[in-house]
Every structure is written in structure tokens, then in C-alpha cells.
Amino acid sequence: MSSPRALSDIKRDLESFVGSKIRLKANRGRNRIVEREGVLESIYPNIFVIKLNERKIERRVSYTYADVLTETVELFVYDKQDFEIRIASANN
């Protein structure tokens, strides 16, 4: 049973990017894919929170590490040169 190990690896990967600019791509079902940019705000034992600034409204969304494991949510972090790096995928 490798799932708990994979979830802890995803959490550990995300911990190093707290405060970083992130782009997320979430599959909301029925061919609805949402892409947003924000900041990885905080990490909790079962979820992580991303702060979004959309149309001058500050919003927070949370996802579970299982969402990343099942690739319902894909996360990309921006480095100093604004290149995207895919993080915390189940295949890495």
C-alpha cells in the first residue's frame, strides 16, 4: 500500500513552496477545467490552501493531497525567471 507514502511525499514537496506563486489546473468534472494563479498560502495535515486574487477579490481555495495524487489538480510553480515547473505530481 504505497498511497500514504505518496501523500506524505506530495505534502513534503509542497512545504518547500509555501509563499510561492503557483498556477493550478483543476478538473472540476464534465469537461470543466479551471486554471488559476495564486500563492500557496498554507499547508495542513490533510489539505493545502491557495490564495487567489481574481478581479480585485481575494479568495482562498483548498485542495487535498489526494487531489494531486489522482491528478484532479495539477500544480505548477514559477521560478525566478518566470518559468513553470510542475510540482507534486503522482508520477514524479
C-alpha positions as CSV (number, residue, x, y, z in Angstrom):
1,M,0.0,0.0,0.0
2,S,2.0,3.0,-1.3
3,S,-0.7,5.6,-1.1
4,P,0.1,7.0,2.4
5,R,3.8,7.3,1.4
6,A,2.9,9.1,-1.8
7,L,0.6,11.5,0.0
8,S,3.4,12.4,2.5
9,D,5.8,12.9,-0.4
10,I,3.4,15.3,-2.0
11,K,3.0,17.2,1.2
12,R,6.7,17.4,1.7
13,D,7.2,18.7,-1.8
14,L,4.6,21.4,-1.3
15,E,6.0,22.6,2.0
16,S,9.1,24.0,0.3
17,F,6.9,26.2,-1.9
18,V,4.8,27.9,0.7
19,G,4.6,31.6,-0.2
20,S,5.5,30.9,-3.9
21,K,3.4,31.9,-6.9
22,I,1.5,28.9,-8.3
23,R,-0.6,28.1,-11.2
24,L,-3.2,25.4,-10.7
25,K,-5.2,23.4,-13.2
26,A,-8.2,21.7,-11.7
27,N,-10.5,19.2,-13.3
28,R,-14.0,20.0,-12.0
29,G,-15.7,17.2,-13.9
30,R,-17.9,17.1,-17.0
31,N,-15.1,18.7,-19.1
32,R,-14.8,21.7,-16.9
33,I,-11.2,22.5,-16.4
34,V,-10.3,25.6,-14.3
35,E,-6.9,27.3,-14.5
36,R,-6.0,29.9,-11.9
37,E,-2.9,31.7,-10.5
38,G,-2.3,32.4,-6.9
39,V,0.0,32.0,-3.9
40,L,0.4,28.8,-1.9
41,E,-0.6,30.2,1.4
42,S,-0.5,27.3,3.9
43,I,-0.1,23.6,4.4
44,Y,-2.2,21.5,6.8
45,P,-2.1,17.8,7.6
46,N,-4.8,16.9,5.0
47,I,-5.2,20.0,2.8
48,F,-3.3,22.9,1.3
49,V,-4.7,26.4,0.7
50,I,-4.1,28.7,-2.3
51,K,-4.9,32.4,-2.1
52,L,-6.3,33.7,-5.4
53,N,-6.6,37.3,-6.5
54,E,-9.4,37.4,-9.1
55,R,-11.0,40.7,-10.2
56,K,-9.7,42.5,-7.1
57,I,-11.4,39.9,-4.9
58,E,-9.2,37.9,-2.6
59,R,-10.3,34.3,-2.4
60,R,-9.0,31.1,-0.9
61,V,-9.4,27.6,-2.2
62,S,-8.3,24.4,-0.6
63,Y,-7.5,21.0,-2.1
64,T,-6.4,17.7,-0.6
65,Y,-3.2,15.9,-1.4
66,A,-5.3,13.1,-2.8
67,D,-6.5,15.5,-5.5
68,V,-2.9,15.9,-6.6
69,L,-2.2,12.2,-6.3
70,T,-5.2,11.4,-8.6
71,E,-4.2,14.3,-10.9
72,T,-7.5,16.0,-10.4
73,V,-5.4,19.0,-9.6
74,E,-2.1,19.8,-11.3
75,L,0.3,22.4,-9.7
76,F,3.0,24.5,-11.4
77,V,5.3,26.8,-9.5
78,Y,7.0,29.8,-11.1
79,D,10.8,30.1,-10.6
80,K,12.8,33.4,-10.5
81,Q,12.8,33.6,-14.4
82,D,9.0,33.0,-14.5
83,F,9.5,29.5,-15.9
84,E,6.9,27.0,-14.8
85,I,8.0,23.8,-13.0
86,R,5.4,21.1,-12.4
87,I,5.4,20.0,-8.8
88,A,3.9,17.3,-6.7
89,S,2.6,15.1,-9.5
90,A,1.9,11.4,-8.8
91,N,4.4,10.4,-11.5
92,N,7.4,12.3,-10.2
